[in-house]
Amino acid sequence: MTADERLEAFCAFFNKLDKSCTRELYEFYTPDVLFIDPLHRIEGVRALERYFATLYENVTACRFRFHDRQASGQQAFVTWTMQLVHPR
């Protein structure tokens, strides 16, 4: 699978992500991932799994619209806009 194909698979995964499939994060992230969003800085794939499990616990709907993407070797980045529907 090429880097571009892996990046497309990553984007497709995020649009099906819910509380039942957070373990699949290990297929897309290395153990030392650094994940930054506007409210959090998360280090490590285990912490990222806990973050998403908590985030998706009561989510009604979540979709991502992807913008910039770039892959080079084993590194990649994606920018997105997330639409989240949550009872709170």
N, CA, C and O atoms as CSV, one atom per row, in Angstrom:
chain,resi,resn,atom,element,x,y,z
A,1,MET,N,N,0.860,-1.175,0.000
A,1,MET,CA,C,0.000,0.000,0.000
A,1,MET,C,C,0.908,1.241,0.000
A,1,MET,O,O,1.852,1.325,0.787
A,2,THR,N,N,0.619,2.190,-0.877
A,2,THR,CA,C,1.414,3.411,-0.952
A,2,THR,C,C,1.081,4.343,0.215
A,2,THR,O,O,0.087,4.150,0.914
A,3,ALA,N,N,1.922,5.349,0.411
A,3,ALA,CA,C,1.670,6.326,1.478
A,3,ALA,C,C,0.340,7.036,1.242
A,3,ALA,O,O,-0.406,7.273,2.192
A,4,ASP,N,N,0.033,7.377,-0.001
A,4,ASP,CA,C,-1.238,8.039,-0.297
A,4,ASP,C,C,-2.430,7.125,-0.014
A,4,ASP,O,O,-3.458,7.588,0.481
A,5,GLU,N,N,-2.306,5.846,-0.321
A,5,GLU,CA,C,-3.386,4.896,-0.038
A,5,GLU,C,C,-3.587,4.735,1.470
A,5,GLU,O,O,-4.720,4.644,1.941
A,6,ARG,N,N,-2.482,4.701,2.230
A,6,ARG,CA,C,-2.592,4.612,3.694
A,6,ARG,C,C,-3.271,5.855,4.257
A,6,ARG,O,O,-4.069,5.766,5.190
A,7,LEU,N,N,-2.949,7.010,3.686
A,7,LEU,CA,C,-3.562,8.249,4.152
A,7,LEU,C,C,-5.055,8.270,3.848
A,7,LEU,O,O,-5.844,8.734,4.672
A,8,GLU,N,N,-5.451,7.780,2.690
A,8,GLU,CA,C,-6.875,7.687,2.363
A,8,GLU,C,C,-7.583,6.707,3.293
A,8,GLU,O,O,-8.718,6.955,3.700
A,9,ALA,N,N,-6.931,5.596,3.633
A,9,ALA,CA,C,-7.507,4.629,4.570
A,9,ALA,C,C,-7.666,5.266,5.951
A,9,ALA,O,O,-8.656,5.022,6.640
A,10,PHE,N,N,-6.699,6.075,6.348
A,10,PHE,CA,C,-6.770,6.792,7.618
A,10,PHE,C,C,-7.994,7.707,7.647
A,10,PHE,O,O,-8.749,7.702,8.620
A,11,CYS,N,N,-8.192,8.483,6.598
A,11,CYS,CA,C,-9.337,9.399,6.532
A,11,CYS,C,C,-10.653,8.626,6.550
A,11,CYS,O,O,-11.598,9.033,7.227
A,12,ALA,N,N,-10.725,7.534,5.826
A,12,ALA,CA,C,-11.941,6.710,5.814
A,12,ALA,C,C,-12.208,6.140,7.205
A,12,ALA,O,O,-13.357,6.087,7.643
A,13,PHE,N,N,-11.154,5.714,7.903
A,13,PHE,CA,C,-11.302,5.190,9.261
A,13,PHE,C,C,-11.922,6.235,10.180
A,13,PHE,O,O,-12.825,5.918,10.955
A,14,PHE,N,N,-11.451,7.471,10.102
A,14,PHE,CA,C,-11.965,8.492,10.996
A,14,PHE,C,C,-13.445,8.761,10.763
A,14,PHE,O,O,-14.154,9.127,11.700
A,15,ASN,N,N,-13.919,8.590,9.561
A,15,ASN,CA,C,-15.342,8.820,9.323
A,15,ASN,C,C,-16.211,7.634,9.710
A,15,ASN,O,O,-17.433,7.697,9.573
A,16,LYS,N,N,-15.606,6.562,10.188
A,16,LYS,CA,C,-16.398,5.460,10.746
A,16,LYS,C,C,-16.075,5.239,12.222
A,16,LYS,O,O,-16.644,4.348,12.853
A,17,LEU,N,N,-15.164,6.043,12.777
A,17,LEU,CA,C,-14.751,5.893,14.161
A,17,LEU,C,C,-15.911,6.145,15.113
A,17,LEU,O,O,-16.643,7.125,14.980
A,18,ASP,N,N,-16.062,5.249,16.068
A,18,ASP,CA,C,-17.022,5.427,17.157
A,18,ASP,C,C,-16.458,4.703,18.370
A,18,ASP,O,O,-15.343,4.183,18.319
A,19,LYS,N,N,-17.209,4.665,19.448
A,19,LYS,CA,C,-16.683,4.075,20.683
A,19,LYS,C,C,-16.409,2.580,20.562
A,19,LYS,O,O,-15.702,2.016,21.398
A,20,SER,N,N,-16.951,1.933,19.544
A,20,SER,CA,C,-16.751,0.489,19.403
A,20,SER,C,C,-15.477,0.129,18.650
A,20,SER,O,O,-15.098,-1.042,18.627
A,21,CYS,N,N,-14.811,1.085,18.040
A,21,CYS,CA,C,-13.644,0.716,17.218
A,21,CYS,C,C,-12.391,1.528,17.539
A,21,CYS,O,O,-11.529,1.694,16.675
A,22,THR,N,N,-12.277,2.032,18.760
A,22,THR,CA,C,-11.083,2.805,19.104
A,22,THR,C,C,-9.818,1.952,19.112
A,22,THR,O,O,-8.724,2.491,18.946
A,23,ARG,N,N,-9.932,0.654,19.299
A,23,ARG,CA,C,-8.741,-0.223,19.258
A,23,ARG,C,C,-8.080,-0.196,17.888
A,23,ARG,O,O,-6.886,-0.476,17.775
A,24,GLU,N,N,-8.825,0.131,16.858
A,24,GLU,CA,C,-8.251,0.196,15.516
A,24,GLU,C,C,-7.285,1.367,15.351
A,24,GLU,O,O,-6.579,1.438,14.345
A,25,LEU,N,N,-7.239,2.279,16.311
A,25,LEU,CA,C,-6.267,3.370,16.264
A,25,LEU,C,C,-4.848,2.834,16.157
A,25,LEU,O,O,-3.988,3.481,15.560
A,26,TYR,N,N,-4.591,1.655,16.729
A,26,TYR,CA,C,-3.261,1.063,16.716
A,26,TYR,C,C,-2.808,0.697,15.306
A,26,TYR,O,O,-1.613,0.523,15.068
A,27,GLU,N,N,-3.744,0.579,14.372
A,27,GLU,CA,C,-3.391,0.296,12.980
A,27,GLU,C,C,-2.887,1.545,12.271
A,27,GLU,O,O,-2.203,1.446,11.252
A,28,PHE,N,N,-3.216,2.716,12.798
A,28,PHE,CA,C,-2.900,3.966,12.112
A,28,PHE,C,C,-1.876,4.830,12.837
A,28,PHE,O,O,-1.261,5.700,12.221
A,29,TYR,N,N,-1.684,4.608,14.123
A,29,TYR,CA,C,-0.777,5.441,14.907
A,29,TYR,C,C,0.333,4.599,15.521
A,29,TYR,O,O,0.118,3.452,15.913
A,30,THR,N,N,1.520,5.187,15.598
A,30,THR,CA,C,2.640,4.547,16.280
A,30,THR,C,C,2.488,4.762,17.783
A,30,THR,O,O,1.752,5.653,18.207
A,31,PRO,N,N,3.173,3.961,18.589
A,31,PRO,CA,C,3.049,4.099,20.042
A,31,PRO,C,C,3.390,5.503,20.558
A,31,PRO,O,O,2.866,5.923,21.590
A,32,ASP,N,N,4.251,6.222,19.859
A,32,ASP,CA,C,4.695,7.538,20.331
A,32,ASP,C,C,3.972,8.703,19.660
A,32,ASP,O,O,4.518,9.804,19.595
A,33,VAL,N,N,2.761,8.484,19.162
A,33,VAL,CA,C,2.016,9.528,18.460
A,33,VAL,C,C,1.879,10.777,19.330
A,33,VAL,O,O,1.713,10.697,20.547
A,34,LEU,N,N,1.953,11.926,18.670
A,34,LEU,CA,C,1.632,13.199,19.307
A,34,LEU,C,C,0.404,13.728,18.581
A,34,LEU,O,O,0.481,14.070,17.401
A,35,PHE,N,N,-0.722,13.797,19.272
A,35,PHE,CA,C,-1.997,14.219,18.696
A,35,PHE,C,C,-2.380,15.540,19.339
A,35,PHE,O,O,-2.502,15.631,20.560
A,36,ILE,N,N,-2.568,16.559,18.520
A,36,ILE,CA,C,-2.913,17.886,19.020
A,36,ILE,C,C,-4.199,18.339,18.355
A,36,ILE,O,O,-4.306,18.342,17.129
A,37,ASP,N,N,-5.176,18.721,19.169
A,37,ASP,CA,C,-6.377,19.362,18.653
A,37,ASP,C,C,-6.519,20.695,19.385
A,37,ASP,O,O,-5.689,21.006,20.239
A,38,PRO,N,N,-7.521,21.474,19.086
A,38,PRO,CA,C,-7.602,22.801,19.729
A,38,PRO,C,C,-7.669,22.780,21.254
A,38,PRO,O,O,-7.328,23.777,21.890
A,39,LEU,N,N,-8.095,21.687,21.850
A,39,LEU,CA,C,-8.249,21.635,23.302
A,39,LEU,C,C,-7.289,20.692,24.019
A,39,LEU,O,O,-7.169,20.757,25.242
A,40,HIS,N,N,-6.604,19.820,23.286
A,40,HIS,CA,C,-5.811,18.772,23.922
A,40,HIS,C,C,-4.476,18.561,23.229
A,40,HIS,O,O,-4.322,18.807,22.033
A,41,ARG,N,N,-3.529,18.102,24.010
A,41,ARG,CA,C,-2.249,17.606,23.504
A,41,ARG,C,C,-2.106,16.215,24.104
A,41,ARG,O,O,-1.984,16.070,25.320
A,42,ILE,N,N,-2.120,15.203,23.265
A,42,ILE,CA,C,-2.141,13.824,23.738
A,42,ILE,C,C,-0.894,13.121,23.227
A,42,ILE,O,O,-0.581,13.157,22.037
A,43,GLU,N,N,-0.190,12.483,24.150
A,43,GLU,CA,C,1.047,11.791,23.796
A,43,GLU,C,C,0.879,10.298,24.033
A,43,GLU,O,O,0.567,9.861,25.140
A,44,GLY,N,N,1.090,9.535,22.988
A,44,GLY,CA,C,1.022,8.081,23.076
A,44,GLY,C,C,-0.306,7.534,22.602
A,44,GLY,O,O,-1.357,8.133,22.831
A,45,VAL,N,N,-0.251,6.388,21.937
A,45,VAL,CA,C,-1.452,5.802,21.348
A,45,VAL,C,C,-2.430,5.304,22.411
A,45,VAL,O,O,-3.640,5.336,22.184
A,46,ARG,N,N,-1.942,4.849,23.557
A,46,ARG,CA,C,-2.862,4.399,24.613
A,46,ARG,C,C,-3.663,5.581,25.161
A,46,ARG,O,O,-4.866,5.468,25.396
A,47,ALA,N,N,-2.992,6.703,25.358
A,47,ALA,CA,C,-3.703,7.904,25.823
A,47,ALA,C,C,-4.687,8.371,24.768
A,47,ALA,O,O,-5.775,8.843,25.097
A,48,LEU,N,N,-4.313,8.242,23.495
A,48,LEU,CA,C,-5.208,8.639,22.408
A,48,LEU,C,C,-6.444,7.741,22.374
A,48,LEU,O,O,-7.554,8.224,22.152
A,49,GLU,N,N,-6.261,6.458,22.590
A,49,GLU,CA,C,-7.410,5.551,22.619
A,49,GLU,C,C,-8.359,5.925,23.763
A,49,GLU,O,O,-9.575,5.950,23.574
A,50,ARG,N,N,-7.811,6.215,24.942
A,50,ARG,CA,C,-8.658,6.623,26.077
A,50,ARG,C,C,-9.402,7.916,25.755
A,50,ARG,O,O,-10.581,8.056,26.079
A,51,TYR,N,N,-8.716,8.853,25.121
A,51,TYR,CA,C,-9.334,10.130,24.751
A,51,TYR,C,C,-10.530,9.902,23.826
A,51,TYR,O,O,-11.615,10.432,24.061
A,52,PHE,N,N,-10.324,9.111,22.775
A,52,PHE,CA,C,-11.419,8.870,21.835
A,52,PHE,C,C,-12.539,8.035,22.450
A,52,PHE,O,O,-13.711,8.266,22.151
A,53,ALA,N,N,-12.204,7.084,23.292
A,53,ALA,CA,C,-13.246,6.284,23.952
A,53,ALA,C,C,-14.135,7.184,24.804
A,53,ALA,O,O,-15.357,7.032,24.809
A,54,THR,N,N,-13.524,8.118,25.522
A,54,THR,CA,C,-14.293,9.059,26.340
A,54,THR,C,C,-15.076,10.029,25.471
A,54,THR,O,O,-16.251,10.294,25.725
A,55,LEU,N,N,-14.420,10.557,24.443
A,55,LEU,CA,C,-15.066,11.510,23.545
A,55,LEU,C,C,-16.313,10.918,22.895
A,55,LEU,O,O,-17.349,11.577,22.814
A,56,TYR,N,N,-16.210,9.685,22.436
A,56,TYR,CA,C,-17.301,9.063,21.693
A,56,TYR,C,C,-18.341,8.385,22.583
A,56,TYR,O,O,-19.317,7.831,22.076
A,57,GLU,N,N,-18.148,8.422,23.884
A,57,GLU,CA,C,-19.050,7.727,24.790
A,57,GLU,C,C,-20.518,8.086,24.567
A,57,GLU,O,O,-21.369,7.197,24.545
A,58,ASN,N,N,-20.826,9.365,24.401
A,58,ASN,CA,C,-22.217,9.797,24.230
A,58,ASN,C,C,-22.464,10.553,22.926
A,58,ASN,O,O,-23.462,11.263,22.801
A,59,VAL,N,N,-21.572,10.405,21.967
A,59,VAL,CA,C,-21.704,11.127,20.702
A,59,VAL,C,C,-22.920,10.640,19.924
A,59,VAL,O,O,-23.155,9.439,19.793
A,60,THR,N,N,-23.676,11.587,19.419
A,60,THR,CA,C,-24.821,11.267,18.568
A,60,THR,C,C,-24.373,11.103,17.123
A,60,THR,O,O,-24.829,10.194,16.429
A,61,ALA,N,N,-23.479,11.981,16.667
A,61,ALA,CA,C,-22.964,11.921,15.301
A,61,ALA,C,C,-21.621,12.635,15.240
A,61,ALA,O,O,-21.376,13.587,15.981
A,62,CYS,N,N,-20.757,12.167,14.351
A,62,CYS,CA,C,-19.461,12.799,14.160
A,62,CYS,C,C,-19.007,12.548,12.729
A,62,CYS,O,O,-18.991,11.408,12.265
A,63,ARG,N,N,-18.639,13.614,12.038
A,63,ARG,CA,C,-18.129,13.515,10.660
A,63,ARG,C,C,-16.940,14.447,10.523
A,63,ARG,O,O,-16.867,15.487,11.177
A,64,PHE,N,N,-16.027,14.065,9.676
A,64,PHE,CA,C,-14.844,14.870,9.387
A,64,PHE,C,C,-14.862,15.294,7.932
A,64,PHE,O,O,-15.190,14.509,7.042
A,65,ARG,N,N,-14.507,16.534,7.707
A,65,ARG,CA,C,-14.270,17.020,6.342
A,65,ARG,C,C,-12.772,17.284,6.266
A,65,ARG,O,O,-12.249,18.135,6.985
A,66,PHE,N,N,-12.090,16.560,5.401
A,66,PHE,CA,C,-10.637,16.628,5.307
A,66,PHE,C,C,-10.208,17.702,4.318
A,66,PHE,O,O,-10.839,17.906,3.280
A,67,HIS,N,N,-9.136,18.373,4.659
A,67,HIS,CA,C,-8.612,19.468,3.838
A,67,HIS,C,C,-7.228,19.075,3.320
A,67,HIS,O,O,-7.118,18.263,2.401
A,68,ASP,N,N,-6.193,19.633,3.893
A,68,ASP,CA,C,-4.828,19.350,3.457
A,68,ASP,C,C,-4.374,17.986,3.951
A,68,ASP,O,O,-4.670,17.583,5.076
A,69,ARG,N,N,-3.648,17.282,3.083
A,69,ARG,CA,C,-3.091,15.984,3.448
A,69,ARG,C,C,-1.736,15.857,2.777
A,69,ARG,O,O,-1.538,16.298,1.645
A,70,GLN,N,N,-0.827,15.258,3.485
A,70,GLN,CA,C,0.477,15.004,2.891
A,70,GLN,C,C,1.106,13.808,3.571
A,70,GLN,O,O,1.061,13.679,4.795
A,71,ALA,N,N,1.689,12.939,2.774
A,71,ALA,CA,C,2.375,11.763,3.303
A,71,ALA,C,C,3.758,11.695,2.682
A,71,ALA,O,O,3.940,11.956,1.493
A,72,SER,N,N,4.721,11.340,3.508
A,72,SER,CA,C,6.091,11.170,3.044
A,72,SER,C,C,6.731,10.081,3.889
A,72,SER,O,O,6.994,10.280,5.075
A,73,GLY,N,N,6.977,8.941,3.281
A,73,GLY,CA,C,7.560,7.829,4.032
A,73,GLY,C,C,6.624,7.381,5.138
A,73,GLY,O,O,5.469,7.043,4.880
A,74,GLN,N,N,7.114,7.376,6.363
A,74,GLN,CA,C,6.338,6.930,7.515
A,74,GLN,C,C,5.646,8.070,8.248
A,74,GLN,O,O,5.047,7.846,9.300
A,75,GLN,N,N,5.714,9.290,7.717
A,75,GLN,CA,C,5.087,10.433,8.365
A,75,GLN,C,C,4.009,11.023,7.469
A,75,GLN,O,O,4.096,10.982,6.242
A,76,ALA,N,N,2.984,11.576,8.124
A,76,ALA,CA,C,1.888,12.183,7.375
A,76,ALA,C,C,1.189,13.190,8.265
A,76,ALA,O,O,1.314,13.157,9.489
A,77,PHE,N,N,0.449,14.088,7.628
A,77,PHE,CA,C,-0.418,14.978,8.388
A,77,PHE,C,C,-1.687,15.204,7.600
A,77,PHE,O,O,-1.714,15.095,6.374
A,78,VAL,N,N,-2.744,15.522,8.338
A,78,VAL,CA,C,-4.055,15.800,7.760
A,78,VAL,C,C,-4.655,16.952,8.549
A,78,VAL,O,O,-4.563,16.980,9.777
A,79,THR,N,N,-5.262,17.891,7.861
A,79,THR,CA,C,-6.055,18.908,8.554
A,79,THR,C,C,-7.508,18.631,8.249
A,79,THR,O,O,-7.850,18.174,7.158
A,80,TRP,N,N,-8.372,18.913,9.228
A,80,TRP,CA,C,-9.783,18.616,9.042
A,80,TRP,C,C,-10.652,19.556,9.849
A,80,TRP,O,O,-10.191,20.269,10.740
A,81,THR,N,N,-11.925,19.530,9.502
A,81,THR,CA,C,-12.964,20.165,10.287
A,81,THR,C,C,-13.876,19.046,10.772
A,81,THR,O,O,-14.327,18.213,9.986
A,82,MET,N,N,-14.141,19.036,12.067
A,82,MET,CA,C,-14.971,17.995,12.644
A,82,MET,C,C,-16.342,18.593,13.003
A,82,MET,O,O,-16.435,19.666,13.598
A,83,GLN,N,N,-17.390,17.872,12.627
A,83,GLN,CA,C,-18.742,18.211,13.058
A,83,GLN,C,C,-19.152,17.168,14.084
A,83,GLN,O,O,-19.180,15.973,13.792
A,84,LEU,N,N,-19.468,17.628,15.290
A,84,LEU,CA,C,-19.775,16.723,16.383
A,84,LEU,C,C,-21.123,17.077,16.968
A,84,LEU,O,O,-21.400,18.244,17.248
A,85,VAL,N,N,-21.965,16.071,17.153
A,85,VAL,CA,C,-23.254,16.251,17.818
A,85,VAL,C,C,-23.174,15.443,19.103
A,85,VAL,O,O,-22.970,14.229,19.088
A,86,HIS,N,N,-23.342,16.153,20.218
A,86,HIS,CA,C,-23.198,15.545,21.541
A,86,HIS,C,C,-24.284,16.131,22.433
A,86,HIS,O,O,-24.592,17.316,22.301
A,87,PRO,N,N,-24.872,15.362,23.324
A,87,PRO,CA,C,-25.953,15.884,24.149
A,87,PRO,C,C,-25.546,17.058,25.049
A,87,PRO,O,O,-26.411,17.836,25.451
A,88,ARG,N,N,-24.285,17.205,25.370
A,88,ARG,CA,C,-23.848,18.323,26.207
A,88,ARG,C,C,-23.581,19.509,25.340
A,88,ARG,O,O,-23.200,20.567,25.841
